[in-house]
Amino acid sequence: MKVSLIEGESGDCKVSAFYPKKEMTIIAQKAGWAEQQPEEWWNNLKAALKEVLETAKVDKNDIKAIGISYQMHGLVVVDKDMKPLRPSIIWCDSRAAGIGQKAFAELGSEQCLSHLLNTPGNFTASKLRWVKENEPELFAKIHKIMLPGDYIALKLSGNAHTTVSGLSEGMFWDFKNNAASQMLLKHYSIDEALLSDIVPTFGIQSEVSKVAAEELGLAAGTKITYRAGDQPNNALSLNVLNPGEIATTAGTSGVVYGVSGEVKYDKLSRVNTFAHVNHTVAKPRLGVLLCINGTGILNSWLHKLIGNGNLTYDEMNTLAGKVPVGSDGVTILPFGNGAERVLQDKNIGAHVSNVSLTTHGAGHLVRAAHEGIAFSFKYGMTIMEEIGINPAVIRAGKANMFLSPVFRQTLANVSGATIELYNTDGSVGAARGAGIGFGYYQTLAEAFTGLKKLETVEPNTSHLADTQQAYQAWKGELEKMLK
């Protein structure tokens, strides 16, 4: 959980803090499952917010608006007292993939894709159906269902709300009818009353309650004026709002997110389309999203294994930089974090290939991992090209995997795109969104005065052939696994 405080006039981020200081725990009772306790999010938010307030020494009454960004596709279920009934089934949990595939077959591909713009897949609605089938007594106690960001807003305000963008992330939104999807709700035997009330993505959604204000050290009545899933919000943080613009991020998962002004979808639903933060019926703005689940989590896994976790990430990057392009033949497929949409919901696991026990070392593994993540992006971007998303420039925050020179240069080389790195992240973007939603900024240009380009990465012409050769070798290993 990360909290950032920006000064409205300059748009500069004054203080940021995150908690916990290491990766948050993911509960995996079975292979392919992934859960977290919603209360843990809240406790970590409190710790991060406390650090920000103590560092900034700002008068709580000067905090005018709050924006929220959150992990997409998670499911939180609460009872009539607004208490969670079970751990949240989070974004990378694969248990409901079969349920979504069955619904896709029974409802029909064209029906689903033209109304939901995606298959029901492993999204929130299918996870809720899994609860209904497997935990019927608990399901009967559900008063409201929500996405992770809706839960944080609930804790802040006491009100259960969601957005059209959020409902579209969960497969609850019918784009043709511009309403909650009666088709999927009926098919899954889910009462529409379980959905939270809809509020605008930008605007006065609710206010901080007296209870939350006392718990957090904020002023009661502080406005909550924006919320969005992490990838639409990452795009907002990079001022990616118009057709043809591209944002990317490479944290635990990796995402390439392109904005389209037309209703488009991949017929195999390997990339997904959602309502962007500025989407309206009159002026469609749709985010076409490529997600690779096994991105930063692969880097984190290697960090724990290599040198017993004593190497820093910077030291790992240095090791990778000493190995030539192509990692001397070592390849890593980074698909070890649940079912992958880009592979049509297959869960093939991560694979390390072509290791020589006499010539390869830790640097080869790190470089192969960073290259493999970049290659997985390229693999998905070829699918995006089929529906008209052709990135010439990719914007990203200078954070997470983009701190790796090998990763960012490999991505530029293999995609042919210029990469622009900015001084922003999800929490800063959410704060800017709060300023827009509160009406502090009269134009979007005002909201992004504090956004600054830090670095530009161009394709390295001397390494293009080697990179393409390494990509083809990587792709060959993937195709073997998909047979």
C-alpha positions as CSV (number, residue, x, y, z in Angstrom):
1,M,0.0,0.0,0.0
2,K,1.5,3.3,-1.0
3,V,0.3,6.8,-0.1
4,S,1.4,10.0,-1.9
5,L,0.6,13.6,-1.1
6,I,0.8,16.1,-4.0
7,E,0.7,19.9,-3.8
8,G,-2.1,21.1,-6.0
9,E,-0.6,24.3,-7.4
10,S,2.8,22.8,-8.5
11,G,1.6,19.3,-9.0
12,D,4.7,18.1,-7.2
13,C,4.7,15.0,-5.0
14,K,5.8,16.2,-1.6
15,V,5.8,12.9,0.3
16,S,5.4,9.2,-0.4
17,A,5.4,6.2,1.8
18,F,4.6,2.6,1.5
19,Y,3.9,-0.3,3.8
20,P,4.9,-3.1,4.4
21,K,8.6,-2.6,3.5
22,K,8.7,-6.0,1.8
23,E,6.2,-7.6,-0.5
24,M,2.7,-8.2,1.0
25,T,1.8,-11.8,1.8
26,I,-0.3,-13.7,-0.7
27,I,-2.2,-16.7,0.7
28,A,-2.1,-19.7,-1.7
29,Q,-3.9,-22.7,-0.1
30,K,-3.8,-24.5,-3.4
31,A,-1.8,-24.1,-6.6
32,G,-3.3,-21.4,-8.7
33,W,-5.1,-19.8,-5.8
34,A,-4.2,-16.3,-4.4
35,E,-5.9,-14.5,-1.6
36,Q,-5.3,-11.6,0.7
37,Q,-7.0,-10.3,3.9
38,P,-8.8,-7.0,3.1
39,E,-8.1,-5.8,6.7
40,E,-4.4,-6.2,6.0
41,W,-4.7,-3.7,3.2
42,W,-6.4,-1.3,5.6
43,N,-3.7,-1.7,8.3
44,N,-0.9,-1.2,5.8
45,L,-2.7,1.9,4.4
46,K,-2.9,3.3,8.0
47,A,0.9,2.7,8.5
48,A,1.8,4.4,5.2
49,L,-0.6,7.3,5.7
50,K,0.8,7.9,9.2
51,E,4.3,8.1,7.8
52,V,3.2,10.6,5.2
53,L,1.3,12.8,7.7
54,E,4.2,12.8,10.1
55,T,6.8,13.7,7.4
56,A,4.7,16.3,5.7
57,K,3.5,18.0,8.9
58,V,0.5,19.3,6.9
59,D,-2.7,20.5,8.5
60,K,-5.3,17.8,7.9
61,N,-7.8,20.4,6.9
62,D,-5.6,21.3,4.0
63,I,-6.0,17.8,2.5
64,K,-8.9,18.5,0.1
65,A,-9.5,15.3,-1.8
66,I,-8.5,11.6,-1.9
67,G,-8.1,9.4,-4.9
68,I,-7.8,5.6,-4.8
69,S,-6.0,3.2,-7.1
70,Y,-6.3,-0.6,-6.5
71,Q,-5.5,-4.1,-7.9
72,M,-8.0,-5.0,-10.5
73,H,-10.3,-8.0,-10.7
74,G,-10.3,-8.9,-7.0
75,L,-13.4,-9.9,-5.2
76,V,-14.3,-8.7,-1.7
77,V,-17.6,-9.9,-0.1
78,V,-19.1,-8.2,2.9
79,D,-22.1,-8.9,5.2
80,K,-24.8,-6.4,6.4
81,D,-22.4,-5.0,8.9
82,M,-19.9,-4.3,6.0
83,K,-17.4,-6.8,7.4
84,P,-15.5,-9.1,5.0
85,L,-16.9,-12.7,5.0
86,R,-13.7,-14.3,3.7
87,P,-10.3,-13.3,2.3
88,S,-10.3,-11.5,-1.0
89,I,-9.8,-13.7,-4.1
90,I,-7.3,-11.4,-5.8
91,W,-6.4,-10.7,-9.4
92,C,-4.0,-13.5,-10.1
93,D,-6.2,-16.3,-8.6
94,S,-7.0,-18.9,-11.3
95,R,-9.7,-20.9,-9.6
96,A,-12.6,-19.5,-11.6
97,A,-11.0,-19.8,-15.1
98,G,-13.0,-23.0,-15.9
99,I,-16.3,-21.3,-14.8
100,G,-15.6,-18.4,-17.1
101,Q,-14.7,-20.7,-20.0
102,K,-17.9,-22.7,-19.5
103,A,-20.0,-19.5,-19.5
104,F,-18.3,-18.3,-22.6
105,A,-19.2,-21.5,-24.4
106,E,-22.8,-21.6,-23.2
107,L,-23.6,-17.9,-23.8
108,G,-21.7,-17.8,-27.1
109,S,-18.5,-16.0,-28.1
110,E,-20.1,-13.2,-30.1
111,Q,-22.7,-12.5,-27.4
112,C,-20.0,-12.2,-24.7
113,L,-17.5,-10.3,-26.7
114,S,-19.9,-7.8,-28.2
115,H,-21.6,-7.0,-24.8
116,L,-18.8,-7.5,-22.2
117,L,-15.9,-6.9,-24.7
118,N,-14.2,-10.0,-23.2
119,T,-14.9,-13.6,-22.2
120,P,-16.2,-13.9,-18.6
121,G,-12.8,-15.6,-18.0
122,N,-11.2,-15.5,-14.6
123,F,-12.7,-12.1,-13.7
124,T,-14.6,-11.0,-10.6
125,A,-18.0,-12.2,-11.7
126,S,-16.6,-15.7,-12.3
127,K,-14.9,-15.6,-8.9
128,L,-18.2,-14.7,-7.3
129,R,-19.9,-17.6,-9.1
130,W,-17.1,-19.9,-7.6
131,V,-18.1,-18.7,-4.1
132,K,-21.7,-19.5,-4.8
133,E,-20.9,-23.0,-6.0
134,N,-18.3,-23.9,-3.4
135,E,-19.3,-21.8,-0.3
136,P,-23.1,-21.6,-0.5
137,E,-23.6,-20.9,3.2
138,L,-21.2,-18.0,3.1
139,F,-22.7,-16.8,-0.2
140,A,-26.1,-16.5,1.4
141,K,-24.7,-14.0,3.9
142,I,-23.3,-11.6,1.2
143,H,-24.8,-8.2,1.4
144,K,-22.5,-6.4,-1.2
145,I,-19.7,-7.4,-3.4
146,M,-16.9,-5.0,-4.4
147,L,-13.5,-4.6,-5.9
148,P,-10.5,-3.9,-3.6
149,G,-10.6,-0.2,-4.2
150,D,-14.3,-0.1,-3.4
151,Y,-13.4,-1.8,-0.1
152,I,-10.9,0.9,0.8
153,A,-13.5,3.6,-0.1
154,L,-16.0,1.7,2.1
155,K,-13.5,1.8,5.1
156,L,-12.9,5.5,4.5
157,S,-16.6,6.5,4.2
158,G,-18.9,3.7,5.4
159,N,-20.5,3.7,1.9
160,A,-20.5,0.8,-0.6
161,H,-19.9,2.3,-4.0
162,T,-18.3,1.3,-7.3
163,T,-17.8,2.8,-10.8
164,V,-18.6,1.8,-14.4
165,S,-14.9,1.3,-15.0
166,G,-14.7,-1.0,-12.0
167,L,-17.8,-3.0,-13.0
168,S,-16.3,-3.5,-16.5
169,E,-13.1,-4.8,-14.9
170,G,-15.2,-7.5,-13.2
171,M,-17.3,-8.4,-16.2
172,F,-20.4,-6.9,-14.7
173,W,-20.9,-4.2,-17.3
174,D,-22.8,-4.5,-20.6
175,F,-21.3,-2.0,-23.1
176,K,-24.1,-2.5,-25.6
177,N,-26.9,-1.7,-23.1
178,N,-24.8,0.7,-21.0
179,A,-26.0,-1.1,-17.8
180,A,-25.1,-3.9,-15.4
181,S,-25.0,-7.1,-17.4
182,Q,-28.3,-8.9,-17.0
183,M,-27.0,-11.6,-19.3
184,L,-24.1,-12.7,-17.1
185,L,-25.9,-12.0,-13.8
186,K,-28.7,-14.3,-14.9
187,H,-26.4,-17.0,-16.2
188,Y,-24.5,-17.0,-12.9
189,S,-27.7,-16.7,-10.8
190,I,-26.4,-13.6,-9.1
191,D,-28.8,-10.9,-7.8
192,E,-28.0,-7.5,-9.1
193,A,-28.7,-6.1,-5.6
194,L,-25.3,-7.5,-4.6
195,L,-23.6,-4.9,-6.7
196,S,-22.6,-1.6,-5.0
197,D,-24.2,1.6,-6.1
198,I,-22.5,3.4,-9.1
199,V,-20.7,6.7,-8.6
200,P,-18.7,8.6,-11.3
201,T,-15.0,7.8,-11.7
202,F,-14.3,11.6,-11.2
203,G,-16.4,13.6,-8.8
204,I,-17.7,13.6,-5.2
205,Q,-18.1,9.9,-4.5
206,S,-18.3,10.1,-0.7
207,E,-16.6,11.7,2.3
208,V,-14.3,10.5,5.1
209,S,-16.5,9.4,8.0
210,K,-15.9,10.5,11.6
211,V,-14.9,7.0,12.6
212,A,-12.3,6.7,9.8
213,A,-11.1,10.3,10.4
214,E,-10.3,9.5,14.0
215,E,-8.6,6.2,13.0
216,L,-6.5,7.8,10.3
217,G,-5.8,11.4,11.5
218,L,-7.7,12.9,8.6
219,A,-10.4,15.5,8.7
220,A,-14.0,14.2,8.7
221,G,-15.8,15.2,5.5
222,T,-12.6,15.1,3.3
223,K,-13.9,14.3,-0.2
224,I,-13.2,11.0,-2.0
225,T,-13.2,12.2,-5.6
226,Y,-11.6,9.5,-7.8
227,R,-11.0,5.8,-8.0
228,A,-9.7,3.4,-10.7
229,G,-8.1,0.1,-11.1
230,D,-4.3,0.1,-11.2
231,Q,-3.8,-0.1,-14.9
232,P,-6.4,2.6,-16.0
233,N,-5.0,4.7,-13.2
234,N,-1.4,4.0,-14.3
235,A,-2.4,5.3,-17.7
236,L,-4.0,8.4,-16.1
237,S,-0.8,9.0,-14.1
238,L,1.1,9.1,-17.4
239,N,-1.5,11.4,-19.1
240,V,-2.5,8.5,-21.4
241,L,-6.1,9.4,-22.1
242,N,-6.6,9.5,-25.9
243,P,-6.7,7.0,-28.7
244,G,-3.3,5.8,-29.8
245,E,-1.6,6.5,-26.5
246,I,0.2,3.7,-24.7
247,A,1.1,3.2,-21.0
248,T,2.9,0.3,-19.5
249,T,3.9,-0.9,-16.0
250,A,6.0,-3.8,-14.8
251,G,5.3,-4.5,-11.1
252,T,4.2,-7.9,-9.8
253,S,2.4,-8.3,-13.1
254,G,3.3,-6.6,-16.3
255,V,0.8,-4.6,-18.4
256,V,0.7,-2.8,-21.8
257,Y,-2.4,-0.6,-21.9
258,G,-3.5,1.2,-25.1
259,V,-6.4,3.6,-25.4
260,S,-8.9,3.1,-28.2
261,G,-11.8,5.4,-29.3
262,E,-13.6,2.4,-30.9
263,V,-15.2,-0.7,-29.5
264,K,-12.7,-3.4,-30.4
265,Y,-11.9,-6.8,-29.0
266,D,-9.7,-9.8,-29.6
267,K,-11.9,-12.6,-30.8
268,L,-9.8,-15.0,-28.6
269,S,-9.9,-12.6,-25.7
270,R,-6.1,-12.9,-25.2
271,V,-6.0,-9.1,-24.5
272,N,-8.9,-7.5,-22.7
273,T,-10.9,-4.3,-23.2
274,F,-12.3,-2.2,-20.3
275,A,-13.9,1.2,-19.8
276,H,-11.1,3.7,-19.3
277,V,-11.3,6.4,-16.6
278,N,-12.6,9.0,-19.1
279,H,-15.0,6.7,-21.0
280,T,-18.5,7.9,-21.8
281,V,-21.2,6.6,-24.1
282,A,-20.9,9.7,-26.3
283,K,-17.1,9.6,-26.4
284,P,-15.9,6.1,-25.9
285,R,-12.4,5.7,-24.3
286,L,-11.6,2.0,-23.9
287,G,-8.4,0.6,-22.4
288,V,-7.1,-2.5,-24.3
289,L,-5.0,-4.3,-21.7
290,L,-2.3,-6.9,-22.2
291,C,-1.4,-8.5,-18.8
292,I,1.5,-10.8,-18.0
293,N,0.9,-12.2,-14.5
294,G,4.5,-13.4,-14.0
295,T,6.5,-10.2,-14.2
296,G,8.1,-8.6,-11.1
297,I,7.1,-11.7,-9.1
298,L,9.6,-13.7,-11.2
299,N,12.3,-11.1,-10.3
300,S,11.3,-11.2,-6.7
301,W,11.5,-15.0,-6.7
302,L,15.0,-14.9,-8.1
303,H,15.9,-12.2,-5.6
304,K,15.0,-14.6,-2.8
305,L,16.9,-17.5,-4.3
306,I,20.1,-15.9,-5.5
307,G,22.5,-15.2,-2.7
308,N,19.8,-16.1,-0.2
309,G,18.2,-12.7,-0.8
310,N,21.3,-10.8,0.2
311,L,21.8,-9.2,-3.2
312,T,20.0,-6.0,-3.8
313,Y,17.9,-5.5,-6.9
314,D,20.5,-3.0,-8.2
315,E,23.2,-5.7,-7.8
316,M,21.1,-8.2,-9.7
317,N,20.7,-5.6,-12.5
318,T,24.5,-5.2,-12.6
319,L,24.9,-9.0,-12.9
320,A,22.5,-9.1,-15.8
321,G,24.3,-6.3,-17.5
322,K,27.5,-8.3,-17.6
323,V,25.9,-11.1,-19.7
324,P,25.5,-10.7,-23.5
325,V,22.1,-10.3,-25.3
326,G,20.4,-13.6,-25.4
327,S,21.8,-14.8,-22.0
328,D,24.2,-17.2,-23.8
329,G,21.2,-19.4,-24.8
330,V,19.4,-19.5,-21.4
331,T,15.6,-18.7,-21.7
332,I,13.0,-18.2,-19.1
333,L,9.3,-18.3,-19.6
334,P,7.8,-16.0,-16.9
335,F,4.4,-17.6,-16.7
336,G,4.4,-18.9,-13.1
337,N,1.8,-16.8,-11.5
338,G,-1.6,-18.4,-12.4
339,A,-3.5,-18.7,-15.7
340,E,-2.4,-16.2,-18.4
341,R,-5.0,-14.5,-20.5
342,V,-2.5,-14.0,-23.3
343,L,-2.2,-17.8,-23.4
344,Q,-6.0,-18.2,-23.5
345,D,-6.2,-18.9,-19.8
346,K,-3.6,-21.7,-19.8
347,N,-1.4,-22.0,-16.7
348,I,1.8,-23.5,-18.1
349,G,4.0,-22.4,-15.2
350,A,7.5,-20.8,-15.4
351,H,10.2,-22.6,-17.3
352,V,14.0,-22.3,-17.3
353,S,15.7,-23.8,-20.4
354,N,19.1,-24.6,-21.9
355,V,21.1,-24.1,-18.7
356,S,24.7,-25.4,-18.7
357,L,25.9,-26.2,-15.2
358,T,29.5,-25.5,-16.2
359,T,29.2,-22.2,-18.0
360,H,26.1,-20.4,-16.8
361,G,25.7,-18.4,-13.5
362,A,23.4,-16.1,-11.6
363,G,23.8,-13.3,-14.1
364,H,22.6,-15.5,-16.9
365,L,19.4,-16.4,-14.9
366,V,18.7,-12.7,-14.1
367,R,19.3,-11.5,-17.6
368,A,17.2,-14.4,-19.0
369,A,14.4,-13.5,-16.6
370,H,14.5,-9.8,-17.6
371,E,14.6,-10.7,-21.3
372,G,11.9,-13.2,-20.9
373,I,9.6,-10.7,-19.3
374,A,10.3,-8.2,-22.1
375,F,9.7,-11.0,-24.7
376,S,6.4,-11.8,-23.1
377,F,5.4,-8.2,-23.6
378,K,6.3,-8.4,-27.2
379,Y,4.4,-11.6,-27.7
380,G,1.2,-9.9,-26.4
381,M,1.8,-6.7,-28.3
382,T,1.6,-8.6,-31.6
383,I,-1.9,-9.5,-30.6
384,M,-2.7,-5.9,-29.8
385,E,-1.5,-5.0,-33.2
386,E,-4.2,-7.2,-34.7
387,I,-6.9,-4.9,-33.3
388,G,-5.1,-1.6,-34.2
389,I,-2.9,-0.9,-31.2
390,N,0.5,-0.1,-32.7
391,P,2.8,1.5,-30.1
392,A,5.5,3.8,-31.4
393,V,6.0,5.4,-28.0
394,I,5.4,3.7,-24.7
395,R,5.2,5.7,-21.5
396,A,6.0,4.3,-18.1
397,G,6.9,5.4,-14.6
398,K,10.6,4.9,-13.7
399,A,9.9,2.2,-11.2
400,N,9.9,-1.6,-10.6
401,M,11.2,-3.5,-13.6
402,F,11.8,-0.3,-15.5
403,L,14.7,0.3,-13.1
404,S,16.4,-2.6,-14.9
405,P,18.5,-1.4,-17.9
406,V,18.4,-4.8,-19.4
407,F,14.6,-5.0,-19.2
408,R,13.9,-1.6,-20.6
409,Q,16.5,-1.8,-23.4
410,T,15.3,-5.3,-24.4
411,L,11.7,-4.1,-24.5
412,A,12.7,-1.1,-26.7
413,N,14.8,-3.4,-29.0
414,V,12.2,-6.1,-29.4
415,S,9.2,-3.8,-29.9
416,G,10.9,-1.1,-31.9
417,A,9.2,1.5,-29.7
418,T,10.7,4.4,-27.9
419,I,10.2,4.2,-24.1
420,E,9.6,7.4,-22.1
421,L,10.1,7.1,-18.3
422,Y,8.4,9.6,-16.0
423,N,8.4,10.7,-12.4
424,T,5.1,9.1,-11.4
425,D,3.5,6.0,-10.1
426,G,0.0,4.7,-9.2
427,S,-0.4,6.6,-5.9
428,V,0.7,9.9,-7.5
429,G,-1.7,9.3,-10.3
430,A,-4.5,8.7,-7.9
431,A,-3.7,11.9,-6.1
432,R,-3.8,13.8,-9.5
433,G,-7.1,12.1,-10.2
434,A,-8.4,13.3,-6.9
435,G,-7.6,16.9,-7.9
436,I,-9.4,16.4,-11.2
437,G,-12.4,14.9,-9.5
438,F,-12.6,17.6,-6.8
439,G,-12.5,20.3,-9.5
440,Y,-9.2,21.8,-8.3
441,Y,-7.8,21.5,-11.8
442,Q,-9.9,23.2,-14.4
443,T,-8.1,21.4,-17.3
444,L,-6.2,18.1,-17.7
445,A,-3.2,20.2,-18.7
446,E,-3.2,21.8,-15.3
447,A,-3.4,18.4,-13.6
448,F,-0.2,17.2,-15.3
449,T,2.1,20.2,-14.7
450,G,4.1,18.2,-12.2
451,L,4.6,15.2,-14.7
452,K,8.2,15.2,-15.9
453,K,10.1,13.0,-18.4
454,L,13.1,11.5,-16.7
455,E,14.7,9.3,-19.4
456,T,14.1,8.2,-23.0
457,V,15.2,4.7,-24.2
458,E,15.5,4.3,-27.9
459,P,16.0,0.9,-29.7
460,N,19.8,0.1,-29.8
461,T,20.4,-0.5,-33.5
462,S,23.6,-2.5,-32.8
463,H,21.7,-5.1,-30.8
464,L,18.5,-5.4,-32.8
465,A,19.5,-8.5,-34.7
466,D,20.7,-10.3,-31.5
467,T,17.6,-9.3,-29.6
468,Q,15.3,-10.6,-32.4
469,Q,17.3,-13.9,-32.5
470,A,16.9,-14.3,-28.8
471,Y,13.2,-13.5,-29.0
472,Q,12.7,-16.2,-31.7
473,A,14.5,-18.7,-29.5
474,W,12.3,-17.7,-26.5
475,K,9.1,-17.9,-28.6
476,G,10.2,-21.4,-29.8
477,E,10.4,-22.6,-26.2
478,L,6.9,-21.1,-25.5
479,E,5.4,-22.8,-28.5
480,K,6.8,-26.2,-27.3
481,M,4.9,-25.7,-24.0
482,L,1.7,-24.7,-25.7
483,K,1.5,-27.9,-27.8
